[in-house]
Amino acid sequence: MQTDSTTAAQVKTYYTIYAALLGLLIATVVVGQFPLGHWHLAAALLIAFVKTWLIIVYFMHLRWNQPLTVVAIIAGLICLATLFTLTGVDVAARAS
């Protein structure tokens, strides 16, 4: 059973993560307004990665899950990265 202090700490954590996500949303909009050249994609992907990480770790409770769940998520991310890599190689090969 959880105590009131534990629940209050969890609520505070959720509000902190929510505020961070709102801040990152504002950062996404601001970065989208400036012409950063080749760095535009890198900045947008970095912000998106941080937002995704916060959602997975805190709102999907990865931080408190069993180690096997973490292994399954990492395996899924490796498969996703492999698909993106193979798609990028195919697109690059067709362009030349």
Biopython code that builds the backbone (N, CA, C, O; Angstrom):
import numpy as np
from Bio.PDB.StructureBuilder import StructureBuilder

atoms = [
    (1, "MET", "N", (0.838, -1.180, 0.000)),
    (1, "MET", "CA", (0.000, 0.000, 0.000)),
    (1, "MET", "C", (0.879, 1.238, 0.000)),
    (1, "MET", "O", (1.907, 1.284, 0.675)),
    (2, "GLN", "N", (0.468, 2.233, -0.758)),
    (2, "GLN", "CA", (1.261, 3.438, -0.864)),
    (2, "GLN", "C", (0.837, 4.445, 0.200)),
    (2, "GLN", "O", (-0.337, 4.554, 0.555)),
    (3, "THR", "N", (1.810, 5.158, 0.685)),
    (3, "THR", "CA", (1.509, 6.195, 1.657)),
    (3, "THR", "C", (1.194, 7.487, 0.925)),
    (3, "THR", "O", (1.395, 7.594, -0.285)),
    (4, "ASP", "N", (0.703, 8.461, 1.664)),
    (4, "ASP", "CA", (0.374, 9.752, 1.060)),
    (4, "ASP", "C", (1.610, 10.463, 0.542)),
    (4, "ASP", "O", (1.543, 11.160, -0.471)),
    (5, "SER", "N", (2.745, 10.300, 1.223)),
    (5, "SER", "CA", (3.966, 10.961, 0.761)),
    (5, "SER", "C", (4.458, 10.351, -0.550)),
    (5, "SER", "O", (4.985, 11.064, -1.405)),
    (6, "THR", "N", (4.291, 9.030, -0.716)),
    (6, "THR", "CA", (4.685, 8.380, -1.971)),
    (6, "THR", "C", (3.792, 8.848, -3.108)),
    (6, "THR", "O", (4.276, 9.150, -4.198)),
    (7, "THR", "N", (2.498, 8.909, -2.860)),
    (7, "THR", "CA", (1.565, 9.356, -3.877)),
    (7, "THR", "C", (1.826, 10.813, -4.230)),
    (7, "THR", "O", (1.781, 11.179, -5.404)),
    (8, "ALA", "N", (2.095, 11.639, -3.247)),
    (8, "ALA", "CA", (2.389, 13.051, -3.503)),
    (8, "ALA", "C", (3.673, 13.199, -4.308)),
    (8, "ALA", "O", (3.770, 14.073, -5.169)),
    (9, "ALA", "N", (4.653, 12.352, -4.033)),
    (9, "ALA", "CA", (5.900, 12.398, -4.792)),
    (9, "ALA", "C", (5.660, 11.979, -6.237)),
    (9, "ALA", "O", (6.244, 12.556, -7.154)),
    (10, "GLN", "N", (4.805, 10.981, -6.446)),
    (10, "GLN", "CA", (4.500, 10.549, -7.809)),
    (10, "GLN", "C", (3.746, 11.636, -8.570)),
    (10, "GLN", "O", (4.025, 11.880, -9.744)),
    (11, "VAL", "N", (2.806, 12.281, -7.918)),
    (11, "VAL", "CA", (2.055, 13.356, -8.565)),
    (11, "VAL", "C", (2.983, 14.502, -8.916)),
    (11, "VAL", "O", (2.879, 15.076, -10.000)),
    (12, "LYS", "N", (3.888, 14.840, -8.015)),
    (12, "LYS", "CA", (4.856, 15.903, -8.287)),
    (12, "LYS", "C", (5.750, 15.519, -9.469)),
    (12, "LYS", "O", (6.060, 16.360, -10.312)),
    (13, "THR", "N", (6.161, 14.256, -9.530)),
    (13, "THR", "CA", (6.976, 13.786, -10.649)),
    (13, "THR", "C", (6.206, 13.896, -11.958)),
    (13, "THR", "O", (6.758, 14.347, -12.962)),
    (14, "TYR", "N", (4.943, 13.492, -11.963)),
    (14, "TYR", "CA", (4.137, 13.579, -13.180)),
    (14, "TYR", "C", (3.962, 15.028, -13.630)),
    (14, "TYR", "O", (4.042, 15.316, -14.824)),
    (15, "TYR", "N", (3.728, 15.924, -12.707)),
    (15, "TYR", "CA", (3.600, 17.340, -13.073)),
    (15, "TYR", "C", (4.920, 17.904, -13.587)),
    (15, "TYR", "O", (4.928, 18.732, -14.497)),
    (16, "THR", "N", (6.024, 17.466, -13.017)),
    (16, "THR", "CA", (7.336, 17.919, -13.493)),
    (16, "THR", "C", (7.587, 17.424, -14.914)),
    (16, "THR", "O", (8.047, 18.189, -15.762)),
    (17, "ILE", "N", (7.291, 16.165, -15.181)),
    (17, "ILE", "CA", (7.468, 15.618, -16.528)),
    (17, "ILE", "C", (6.517, 16.305, -17.500)),
    (17, "ILE", "O", (6.897, 16.588, -18.636)),
    (18, "TYR", "N", (5.304, 16.574, -17.076)),
    (18, "TYR", "CA", (4.351, 17.287, -17.925)),
    (18, "TYR", "C", (4.869, 18.678, -18.276)),
    (18, "TYR", "O", (4.774, 19.106, -19.427)),
    (19, "ALA", "N", (5.411, 19.378, -17.294)),
    (19, "ALA", "CA", (5.974, 20.706, -17.553)),
    (19, "ALA", "C", (7.172, 20.611, -18.506)),
    (19, "ALA", "O", (7.343, 21.461, -19.379)),
    (20, "ALA", "N", (7.987, 19.587, -18.337)),
    (20, "ALA", "CA", (9.128, 19.396, -19.243)),
    (20, "ALA", "C", (8.651, 19.129, -20.667)),
    (20, "ALA", "O", (9.229, 19.644, -21.624)),
    (21, "LEU", "N", (7.597, 18.325, -20.810)),
    (21, "LEU", "CA", (7.056, 18.052, -22.139)),
    (21, "LEU", "C", (6.468, 19.307, -22.774)),
    (21, "LEU", "O", (6.610, 19.517, -23.978)),
    (22, "LEU", "N", (5.812, 20.138, -21.976)),
    (22, "LEU", "CA", (5.311, 21.401, -22.509)),
    (22, "LEU", "C", (6.461, 22.312, -22.925)),
    (22, "LEU", "O", (6.385, 22.979, -23.957)),
    (23, "GLY", "N", (7.524, 22.342, -22.128)),
    (23, "GLY", "CA", (8.705, 23.130, -22.489)),
    (23, "GLY", "C", (9.340, 22.632, -23.775)),
    (23, "GLY", "O", (9.770, 23.428, -24.609)),
    (24, "LEU", "N", (9.399, 21.319, -23.938)),
    (24, "LEU", "CA", (9.949, 20.755, -25.169)),
    (24, "LEU", "C", (9.037, 21.008, -26.364)),
    (24, "LEU", "O", (9.516, 21.145, -27.490)),
    (25, "LEU", "N", (7.734, 21.072, -26.131)),
    (25, "LEU", "CA", (6.811, 21.426, -27.207)),
    (25, "LEU", "C", (7.082, 22.858, -27.673)),
    (25, "LEU", "O", (7.119, 23.129, -28.873)),
    (26, "ILE", "N", (7.265, 23.750, -26.737)),
    (26, "ILE", "CA", (7.599, 25.135, -27.079)),
    (26, "ILE", "C", (8.946, 25.190, -27.802)),
    (26, "ILE", "O", (9.106, 25.946, -28.760)),
    (27, "ALA", "N", (9.908, 24.394, -27.346)),
    (27, "ALA", "CA", (11.210, 24.344, -28.015)),
    (27, "ALA", "C", (11.067, 23.843, -29.444)),
    (27, "ALA", "O", (11.762, 24.328, -30.337)),
    (28, "THR", "N", (10.176, 22.878, -29.677)),
    (28, "THR", "CA", (9.944, 22.374, -31.028)),
    (28, "THR", "C", (9.407, 23.476, -31.933)),
    (28, "THR", "O", (9.849, 23.624, -33.072)),
    (29, "VAL", "N", (8.459, 24.244, -31.423)),
    (29, "VAL", "CA", (7.878, 25.334, -32.208)),
    (29, "VAL", "C", (8.927, 26.404, -32.486)),
    (29, "VAL", "O", (9.009, 26.914, -33.604)),
    (30, "VAL", "N", (9.726, 26.746, -31.488)),
    (30, "VAL", "CA", (10.750, 27.776, -31.662)),
    (30, "VAL", "C", (11.809, 27.317, -32.664)),
    (30, "VAL", "O", (12.215, 28.090, -33.531)),
    (31, "VAL", "N", (12.254, 26.073, -32.552)),
    (31, "VAL", "CA", (13.263, 25.557, -33.489)),
    (31, "VAL", "C", (12.701, 25.531, -34.904)),
    (31, "VAL", "O", (13.434, 25.757, -35.866)),
    (32, "GLY", "N", (11.412, 25.259, -35.037)),
    (32, "GLY", "CA", (10.794, 25.240, -36.352)),
    (32, "GLY", "C", (10.729, 26.607, -37.016)),
    (32, "GLY", "O", (10.568, 26.695, -38.234)),
    (33, "GLN", "N", (10.852, 27.670, -36.236)),
    (33, "GLN", "CA", (10.768, 29.026, -36.779)),
    (33, "GLN", "C", (12.098, 29.555, -37.301)),
    (33, "GLN", "O", (12.118, 30.511, -38.076)),
    (34, "PHE", "N", (13.190, 28.958, -36.897)),
    (34, "PHE", "CA", (14.511, 29.450, -37.278)),
    (34, "PHE", "C", (15.128, 28.577, -38.364)),
    (34, "PHE", "O", (15.068, 27.350, -38.286)),
    (35, "PRO", "N", (15.724, 29.207, -39.378)),
    (35, "PRO", "CA", (16.417, 28.407, -40.397)),
    (35, "PRO", "C", (17.793, 27.983, -39.891)),
    (35, "PRO", "O", (18.718, 28.793, -39.843)),
    (36, "LEU", "N", (17.923, 26.737, -39.521)),
    (36, "LEU", "CA", (19.171, 26.237, -38.956)),
    (36, "LEU", "C", (20.008, 25.468, -39.972)),
    (36, "LEU", "O", (21.059, 24.926, -39.632)),
    (37, "GLY", "N", (19.547, 25.422, -41.207)),
    (37, "GLY", "CA", (20.302, 24.709, -42.229)),
    (37, "GLY", "C", (20.303, 23.212, -41.980)),
    (37, "GLY", "O", (19.257, 22.602, -41.761)),
    (38, "HIS", "N", (21.497, 22.632, -42.017)),
    (38, "HIS", "CA", (21.625, 21.186, -41.812)),
    (38, "HIS", "C", (21.344, 20.781, -40.368)),
    (38, "HIS", "O", (21.062, 19.612, -40.105)),
    (39, "TRP", "N", (21.415, 21.708, -39.440)),
    (39, "TRP", "CA", (21.190, 21.401, -38.028)),
    (39, "TRP", "C", (19.714, 21.348, -37.661)),
    (39, "TRP", "O", (19.360, 20.928, -36.559)),
    (40, "HIS", "N", (18.856, 21.770, -38.576)),
    (40, "HIS", "CA", (17.427, 21.796, -38.285)),
    (40, "HIS", "C", (16.895, 20.391, -37.969)),
    (40, "HIS", "O", (16.196, 20.200, -36.974)),
    (41, "LEU", "N", (17.221, 19.430, -38.802)),
    (41, "LEU", "CA", (16.767, 18.053, -38.588)),
    (41, "LEU", "C", (17.347, 17.477, -37.300)),
    (41, "LEU", "O", (16.643, 16.816, -36.538)),
    (42, "ALA", "N", (18.628, 17.729, -37.061)),
    (42, "ALA", "CA", (19.266, 17.204, -35.844)),
    (42, "ALA", "C", (18.607, 17.777, -34.591)),
    (42, "ALA", "O", (18.371, 17.048, -33.628)),
    (43, "ALA", "N", (18.311, 19.069, -34.597)),
    (43, "ALA", "CA", (17.673, 19.695, -33.429)),
    (43, "ALA", "C", (16.270, 19.142, -33.217)),
    (43, "ALA", "O", (15.878, 18.845, -32.089)),
    (44, "ALA", "N", (15.516, 19.005, -34.300)),
    (44, "ALA", "CA", (14.156, 18.475, -34.184)),
    (44, "ALA", "C", (14.158, 17.027, -33.692)),
    (44, "ALA", "O", (13.334, 16.649, -32.859)),
    (45, "LEU", "N", (15.083, 16.224, -34.207)),
    (45, "LEU", "CA", (15.157, 14.828, -33.768)),
    (45, "LEU", "C", (15.616, 14.704, -32.320)),
    (45, "LEU", "O", (15.150, 13.826, -31.595)),
    (46, "LEU", "N", (16.518, 15.567, -31.900)),
    (46, "LEU", "CA", (16.965, 15.544, -30.505)),
    (46, "LEU", "C", (15.811, 15.871, -29.560)),
    (46, "LEU", "O", (15.625, 15.202, -28.544)),
    (47, "ILE", "N", (15.048, 16.890, -29.895)),
    (47, "ILE", "CA", (13.897, 17.254, -29.057)),
    (47, "ILE", "C", (12.876, 16.119, -29.055)),
    (47, "ILE", "O", (12.332, 15.777, -28.005)),
    (48, "ALA", "N", (12.616, 15.535, -30.217)),
    (48, "ALA", "CA", (11.660, 14.429, -30.300)),
    (48, "ALA", "C", (12.138, 13.218, -29.503)),
    (48, "ALA", "O", (11.341, 12.537, -28.858)),
    (49, "PHE", "N", (13.452, 12.953, -29.553)),
    (49, "PHE", "CA", (13.997, 11.833, -28.787)),
    (49, "PHE", "C", (13.810, 12.052, -27.289)),
    (49, "PHE", "O", (13.426, 11.129, -26.572)),
    (50, "VAL", "N", (14.078, 13.255, -26.816)),
    (50, "VAL", "CA", (13.941, 13.546, -25.384)),
    (50, "VAL", "C", (12.482, 13.413, -24.959)),
    (50, "VAL", "O", (12.198, 12.854, -23.900)),
    (51, "LYS", "N", (11.546, 13.926, -25.778)),
    (51, "LYS", "CA", (10.130, 13.796, -25.447)),
    (51, "LYS", "C", (9.706, 12.329, -25.415)),
    (51, "LYS", "O", (8.982, 11.908, -24.513)),
    (52, "THR", "N", (10.151, 11.562, -26.389)),
    (52, "THR", "CA", (9.818, 10.135, -26.430)),
    (52, "THR", "C", (10.379, 9.405, -25.223)),
    (52, "THR", "O", (9.699, 8.576, -24.619)),
    (53, "TRP", "N", (11.625, 9.716, -24.870)),
    (53, "TRP", "CA", (12.256, 9.079, -23.720)),
    (53, "TRP", "C", (11.482, 9.379, -22.434)),
    (53, "TRP", "O", (11.249, 8.480, -21.627)),
    (54, "LEU", "N", (11.084, 10.638, -22.243)),
    (54, "LEU", "CA", (10.323, 10.992, -21.038)),
    (54, "LEU", "C", (8.992, 10.244, -20.978)),
    (54, "LEU", "O", (8.596, 9.766, -19.916)),
    (55, "ILE", "N", (8.316, 10.146, -22.093)),
    (55, "ILE", "CA", (7.029, 9.446, -22.116)),
    (55, "ILE", "C", (7.206, 7.966, -21.832)),
    (55, "ILE", "O", (6.457, 7.389, -21.044)),
    (56, "ILE", "N", (8.192, 7.350, -22.468)),
    (56, "ILE", "CA", (8.409, 5.913, -22.254)),
    (56, "ILE", "C", (8.822, 5.618, -20.817)),
    (56, "ILE", "O", (8.301, 4.691, -20.196)),
    (57, "VAL", "N", (9.743, 6.392, -20.295)),
    (57, "VAL", "CA", (10.276, 6.096, -18.967)),
    (57, "VAL", "C", (9.267, 6.384, -17.860)),
    (57, "VAL", "O", (9.134, 5.590, -16.929)),
    (58, "TYR", "N", (8.557, 7.505, -17.947)),
    (58, "TYR", "CA", (7.690, 7.884, -16.834)),
    (58, "TYR", "C", (6.222, 7.523, -17.049)),
    (58, "TYR", "O", (5.605, 6.919, -16.171)),
    (59, "PHE", "N", (5.655, 7.880, -18.194)),
    (59, "PHE", "CA", (4.232, 7.628, -18.377)),
    (59, "PHE", "C", (3.930, 6.186, -18.746)),
    (59, "PHE", "O", (2.832, 5.701, -18.471)),
    (60, "MET", "N", (4.872, 5.491, -19.361)),
    (60, "MET", "CA", (4.676, 4.070, -19.659)),
    (60, "MET", "C", (5.333, 3.196, -18.586)),
    (60, "MET", "O", (5.369, 1.973, -18.718)),
    (61, "HIS", "N", (5.841, 3.808, -17.547)),
    (61, "HIS", "CA", (6.366, 3.135, -16.352)),
    (61, "HIS", "C", (7.541, 2.200, -16.631)),
    (61, "HIS", "O", (7.710, 1.198, -15.937)),
    (62, "LEU", "N", (8.344, 2.513, -17.628)),
    (62, "LEU", "CA", (9.516, 1.682, -17.913)),
    (62, "LEU", "C", (10.504, 1.712, -16.752)),
    (62, "LEU", "O", (11.217, 0.739, -16.507)),
    (63, "ARG", "N", (10.540, 2.814, -16.054)),
    (63, "ARG", "CA", (11.475, 2.955, -14.935)),
    (63, "ARG", "C", (11.208, 1.943, -13.826)),
    (63, "ARG", "O", (12.124, 1.532, -13.114)),
    (64, "TRP", "N", (9.950, 1.547, -13.686)),
    (64, "TRP", "CA", (9.585, 0.657, -12.589)),
    (64, "TRP", "C", (9.226, -0.751, -13.054)),
    (64, "TRP", "O", (8.750, -1.552, -12.249)),
    (65, "ASN", "N", (9.437, -1.073, -14.317)),
    (65, "ASN", "CA", (9.077, -2.386, -14.843)),
    (65, "ASN", "C", (10.145, -3.434, -14.586)),
    (65, "ASN", "O", (11.246, -3.144, -14.117)),
    (66, "GLN", "N", (9.771, -4.667, -14.916)),
    (66, "GLN", "CA", (10.689, -5.787, -14.789)),
    (66, "GLN", "C", (11.795, -5.669, -15.836)),
    (66, "GLN", "O", (11.581, -5.064, -16.886)),
    (67, "PRO", "N", (12.967, -6.231, -15.571)),
    (67, "PRO", "CA", (14.073, -6.155, -16.547)),
    (67, "PRO", "C", (13.736, -6.788, -17.894)),
    (67, "PRO", "O", (14.242, -6.340, -18.924)),
    (68, "LEU", "N", (12.892, -7.819, -17.907)),
    (68, "LEU", "CA", (12.533, -8.453, -19.168)),
    (68, "LEU", "C", (11.748, -7.494, -20.067)),
    (68, "LEU", "O", (11.889, -7.534, -21.290)),
    (69, "THR", "N", (10.937, -6.649, -19.476)),
    (69, "THR", "CA", (10.207, -5.648, -20.244)),
    (69, "THR", "C", (11.171, -4.668, -20.889)),
    (69, "THR", "O", (10.991, -4.284, -22.045)),
    (70, "VAL", "N", (12.180, -4.268, -20.157)),
    (70, "VAL", "CA", (13.190, -3.365, -20.686)),
    (70, "VAL", "C", (13.920, -4.017, -21.861)),
    (70, "VAL", "O", (14.182, -3.360, -22.868)),
    (71, "VAL", "N", (14.246, -5.286, -21.740)),
    (71, "VAL", "CA", (14.912, -6.011, -22.827)),
    (71, "VAL", "C", (14.011, -6.058, -24.059)),
    (71, "VAL", "O", (14.490, -5.886, -25.179)),
    (72, "ALA", "N", (12.722, -6.287, -23.866)),
    (72, "ALA", "CA", (11.791, -6.333, -24.995)),
    (72, "ALA", "C", (11.685, -4.985, -25.684)),
    (72, "ALA", "O", (11.630, -4.923, -26.912)),
    (73, "ILE", "N", (11.657, -3.922, -24.926)),
    (73, "ILE", "CA", (11.582, -2.582, -25.516)),
    (73, "ILE", "C", (12.860, -2.261, -26.262)),
    (73, "ILE", "O", (12.809, -1.693, -27.353)),
    (74, "ILE", "N", (13.995, -2.609, -25.703)),
    (74, "ILE", "CA", (15.269, -2.359, -26.383)),
    (74, "ILE", "C", (15.343, -3.170, -27.680)),
    (74, "ILE", "O", (15.824, -2.667, -28.695)),
    (75, "ALA", "N", (14.871, -4.421, -27.654)),
    (75, "ALA", "CA", (14.860, -5.240, -28.872)),
    (75, "ALA", "C", (13.968, -4.609, -29.937)),
    (75, "ALA", "O", (14.321, -4.601, -31.116)),
    (76, "GLY", "N", (12.824, -4.083, -29.532)),
    (76, "GLY", "CA", (11.941, -3.396, -30.473)),
    (76, "GLY", "C", (12.584, -2.159, -31.071)),
    (76, "GLY", "O", (12.433, -1.889, -32.262)),
    (77, "LEU", "N", (13.301, -1.405, -30.247)),
    (77, "LEU", "CA", (13.983, -0.210, -30.748)),
    (77, "LEU", "C", (15.117, -0.576, -31.706)),
    (77, "LEU", "O", (15.365, 0.140, -32.677)),
    (78, "ILE", "N", (15.799, -1.679, -31.437)),
    (78, "ILE", "CA", (16.858, -2.135, -32.353)),
    (78, "ILE", "C", (16.248, -2.542, -33.696)),
    (78, "ILE", "O", (16.807, -2.235, -34.749)),
    (79, "CYS", "N", (15.112, -3.227, -33.664)),
    (79, "CYS", "CA", (14.435, -3.593, -34.916)),
    (79, "CYS", "C", (13.991, -2.347, -35.674)),
    (79, "CYS", "O", (14.131, -2.283, -36.896)),
    (80, "LEU", "N", (13.464, -1.367, -34.969)),
    (80, "LEU", "CA", (13.039, -0.123, -35.604)),
    (80, "LEU", "C", (14.224, 0.602, -36.225)),
    (80, "LEU", "O", (14.123, 1.106, -37.344)),
    (81, "ALA", "N", (15.338, 0.662, -35.518)),
    (81, "ALA", "CA", (16.544, 1.305, -36.049)),
    (81, "ALA", "C", (17.052, 0.568, -37.278)),
    (81, "ALA", "O", (17.519, 1.193, -38.231)),
    (82, "THR", "N", (16.964, -0.758, -37.261)),
    (82, "THR", "CA", (17.384, -1.545, -38.421)),
    (82, "THR", "C", (16.510, -1.225, -39.632)),
    (82, "THR", "O", (17.021, -1.053, -40.739)),
    (83, "LEU", "N", (15.196, -1.145, -39.427)),
    (83, "LEU", "CA", (14.295, -0.815, -40.530)),
    (83, "LEU", "C", (14.581, 0.576, -41.081)),
    (83, "LEU", "O", (14.601, 0.766, -42.297)),
    (84, "PHE", "N", (14.803, 1.551, -40.201)),
    (84, "PHE", "CA", (15.134, 2.905, -40.661)),
    (84, "PHE", "C", (16.448, 2.914, -41.433)),
    (84, "PHE", "O", (16.567, 3.583, -42.460)),
    (85, "THR", "N", (17.419, 2.180, -40.944)),
    (85, "THR", "CA", (18.724, 2.127, -41.613)),
    (85, "THR", "C", (18.598, 1.499, -43.002)),
    (85, "THR", "O", (19.130, 2.032, -43.975)),
    (86, "LEU", "N", (17.903, 0.381, -43.093)),
    (86, "LEU", "CA", (17.738, -0.271, -44.384)),
    (86, "LEU", "C", (16.931, 0.596, -45.355)),
    (86, "LEU", "O", (17.218, 0.614, -46.552)),
    (87, "THR", "N", (15.929, 1.312, -44.847)),
    (87, "THR", "CA", (15.182, 2.217, -45.702)),
    (87, "THR", "C", (16.051, 3.354, -46.196)),
    (87, "THR", "O", (15.983, 3.734, -47.365)),
    (88, "GLY", "N", (16.870, 3.898, -45.306)),
    (88, "GLY", "CA", (17.786, 4.970, -45.705)),
    (88, "GLY", "C", (18.796, 4.507, -46.739)),
    (88, "GLY", "O", (19.099, 5.240, -47.680)),
    (89, "VAL", "N", (19.318, 3.308, -46.579)),
    (89, "VAL", "CA", (20.279, 2.768, -47.557)),
    (89, "VAL", "C", (19.590, 2.566, -48.898)),
    (89, "VAL", "O", (20.180, 2.852, -49.939)),
    (90, "ASP", "N", (18.354, 2.079, -48.893)),
    (90, "ASP", "CA", (17.632, 1.876, -50.141)),
    (90, "ASP", "C", (17.361, 3.206, -50.852)),
    (90, "ASP", "O", (17.545, 3.312, -52.065)),
    (91, "VAL", "N", (16.927, 4.212, -50.103)),
    (91, "VAL", "CA", (16.669, 5.518, -50.697)),
    (91, "VAL", "C", (17.960, 6.122, -51.247)),
    (91, "VAL", "O", (17.960, 6.699, -52.335)),
    (92, "ALA", "N", (19.042, 5.996, -50.514)),
    (92, "ALA", "CA", (20.327, 6.530, -50.978)),
    (92, "ALA", "C", (20.810, 5.810, -52.229)),
    (92, "ALA", "O", (21.386, 6.435, -53.120)),
    (93, "ALA", "N", (20.583, 4.509, -52.304)),
    (93, "ALA", "CA", (21.011, 3.741, -53.477)),
    (93, "ALA", "C", (20.204, 4.102, -54.709)),
    (93, "ALA", "O", (20.732, 4.097, -55.821)),
    (94, "ARG", "N", (18.951, 4.412, -54.527)),
    (94, "ARG", "CA", (18.105, 4.778, -55.665)),
    (94, "ARG", "C", (18.430, 6.179, -56.170)),
    (94, "ARG", "O", (18.278, 6.464, -57.358)),
    (95, "ALA", "N", (18.876, 7.050, -55.276)),
    (95, "ALA", "CA", (19.161, 8.435, -55.662)),
    (95, "ALA", "C", (20.401, 8.514, -56.543)),
    (95, "ALA", "O", (20.514, 9.434, -57.353)),
    (96, "SER", "N", (21.333, 7.574, -56.406)),
    (96, "SER", "CA", (22.581, 7.677, -57.181)),
    (96, "SER", "C", (22.554, 6.907, -58.469)),
    (96, "SER", "O", (23.536, 6.910, -59.211)),
]
sb = StructureBuilder()
sb.init_structure("model")
sb.init_model(0)
sb.init_chain("A")
sb.init_seg("    ")
for serial, (resi, resn, name, xyz) in enumerate(atoms, 1):
    if name == "N":
        sb.init_residue(resn, " ", resi, " ")
    sb.init_atom(name, np.array(xyz, "f"), 0.0, 1.0, " ", f" {name:<3s}", serial, name[0])
structure = sb.get_structure()
